[in-house]
Amino acid sequence: MKKLILVALSITALLTIFPNEQLHAQCFEDSSGNLVDPSGQPCVNTIVTAVPFLRIVADARSGAMGDVGIAISADPNALQHNAAKLAFVDTKVAVSATYTPWLRALGLSDVYLADITAYNQLDDLQTIGFGLKYFSLGQINFTDENGQPIGNGNPNEFEIAAAYARKLNDNFSSSLTMKFIYSNLAAGQNVNGEDIKAATALAADLGFLYTMDSGSDNEFRVGLALTNIGSKVSYTESINKDFLPTNFGLGFAYELNPNESNQLTFAFDVNKLMVPTPDPNDASYRDKSAIAGIFSSFGDAPGGFSEEIRELMYSVGVEYWYDQQFAVRAGYYTEHATKGNRKYFTAGLGIKYNVFGLNFSYLVPTSNQRNPLDNTLRFSLMFDFDS
C-alpha cells in the first residue's frame, strides 16, 4: 500500500521519465480551436516538470499566509522566495530550520521535507545567504512488471543554494542565487529497457525588491523573482530531457505600523511556470532548450491567451504582530482546475522571544484535489543571533 501511495505522490516526477502522451486522449478541438473534454469544459492540461519539490514552500511563516513570500519582510527564508530581500535585513546573522511532514494524513512517517536557511550581513549594502532543502520519499519496495520484488530504495532529492544580495540604492536591491540540484527517484532500476539514474542540474535565481515608505512608518514593497533558471535534466541515458520548474513570481506587500505594539501586513503573490505548455497534438515542445522554453512559455498554450491566464497561480496572505512577540497569520492559495486545481486556506501562529522564534502553519483544502499537507501541522525554528 505504501508503495502505491508514494507512486501517486511522485507521479509528476515519474511522468518526466516516461511521459504518457495518452493523458489527453479524451480532449479534442472545438469549433474555436480550443481543447475541450467531452462535456465541453476546458481540457485538463497540467504543466509537468522534473524536480517539482523545488516549488514546495517549506517556510511555515509563508505556509501560513497562503504561500506568499516574494515581498513580505525579510528573514532567512527569503532565500526560498526572493533573496533580494536579504539586502534589507536589520540583524547580522539569522538561521531558520523547517520540518514539513508529507502525507502524514495517510499514516506515513518517513516522508518529509526538511529545510535549513541562513544569512550573514556583510555590511549595510551586502548580505549572503545559504540554504539546504532535502526531500525524503521514505523507503520503497521496488517490483518488476510481474509484481516480483527486485529490491528496496530510498528515493530522495535535495537542493544546495548560495545567494548574494546587494542594495543598489536606499530603496532597491537585487540578488543572485546559485543552486545545485540532485534527484534520485529510482537510481539503479531498469524500466522498459532503460537504466534509471539520478538526475543533477545547476540553476540560478534572480531577485529584485523595491521598497518605499508611504508615510506614518508604513511600507510598501514590490518584488520580482525568477527562479530555477537552469539546465534540463534526465533520469535516463535518453536524449530527451525535462524542464526544471522555472518560475516567474511577482509579489506585493503593504505593511502598516500604527504604533510600536502593532504591525499588520497584507501580501499578494502571482506565479507562473516559465515552462512550455504540453501540446497533445505536438510533442516537439519537449525538444526546446531551457532558454527557448522560458521565452515561449508566455504564448505557447494550445488554448491561446485564455489558457495562458489559467496558468497563473495566486496567493494572498495577512500577518498581524503584537509587540513583535506574537503573530497571527492566514492566507489562501488558488490555481485553475485545469492546471492542478490546488485550492486551500492556511492559518498559523508565530512566537518570538529574544534569540528564539517559532512558527506554525496548518492547511485546509477547499477543493476535491487532495494535498500532501492536508490536516498537517508544520513548524519552523528561527534563531536571531544579533538579539
C-alpha positions, 0 to 999 in steps of 0.5 A: 500500500505504501508503495502505491501511495508514494507512486501517486505522490511522485507521479509528476516526477515519474511522468518526466521519465516516461511521459504518457502522451495518452493523458489527453486522449479524451480532449479534442478541438472545438469549433474555436480551436480550443481543447475541450473534454467531452462535456465541453469544459476546458481540457485538463492540461497540467504543466509537468516538470522534473524536480517539482519539490523545488516549488514546495514552500517549506517556510511555515511563516509563508505556509501560513499566509497562503504561500506568499513570500516574494515581498513580505519582510525579510528573514532567512527564508527569503532565500526560498522566495526572493533573496533580494530581500536579504539586502534589507535585513536589520540583524547580522546573522539569522538561521531558520530550520523547517520540518514539513511532514508529507502525507502524514494524513495517510499514516506515513512517517518517513516522508518529509521535507526538511529545510535549513536557511541562513544569512550573514550581513556583510555590511549595510549594502551586502548580505549572503545567504545559504540554504539546504532543502532535502526531500525524503520519499521514505523507503520503497519496495521496488517490483518488476512488471510481474509484481516480483520484488527486485529490491528496496530504495530510498528515493530522495532529492535535495537542493544546495543554494548560495545567494548574494544580495546587494542594495543598489540604492536606499530603496532597491536591491537585487540578488543572485542565487546559485543552486545545485540540484540532485534527484534520485527517484529510482537510481539503479532500476531498469524500466522498459529497457532503460537504466534509471539514474539520478538526475543533477542540474545547476540553476540560478535565481534572480531577485529584485525588491523595491521598497518605499515608505508611504508615510506614518512608518508604513511600507510598501514593497514590490518584488520580482523573482525568477527562479530555477533558471537552469539546465534540463535534466534526465533520469535516463541515458535518453536524449530527451530531457525535462524542464526544471520548474522555472518560475516567474513570481511577482509579489506585493506587500503593504505593511502598516505600523500604527504604533510600536505594539502593532504591525499588520501586513497584507501580501499578494503573490502571482506565479507562473511556470516559465515552462512550455505548455504540453501540446497533445497534438505536438510533442516537439515542445519537449525538444526546446532548450531551457532558454527557448522554453522560458521565452515561449512559455508566455504564448505557447498554450494550445488554448491561446491567451485564455489558457495562458491566464489559467496558468497563473497561480495566486496567493494572498496572505495577512500577518498581524504582530503584537509587540513583535512577540506574537503573530497571527497569520492566514492566507489562501492559495488558488490555481485553475482546475485545469492546471492542478486545481490546488485550492486551500486556506492556511492559518498559523501562529508565530512566537518570538522571544529574544534569540528564539522564534517559532512558527506554525502553519496548518492547511485546509483544502477547499477543493476535491484535489487532495494535498500532501499537507492536508490536516498537517501541522508544520513548524519552523525554528528561527534563531536571531543571533544579533538579539 
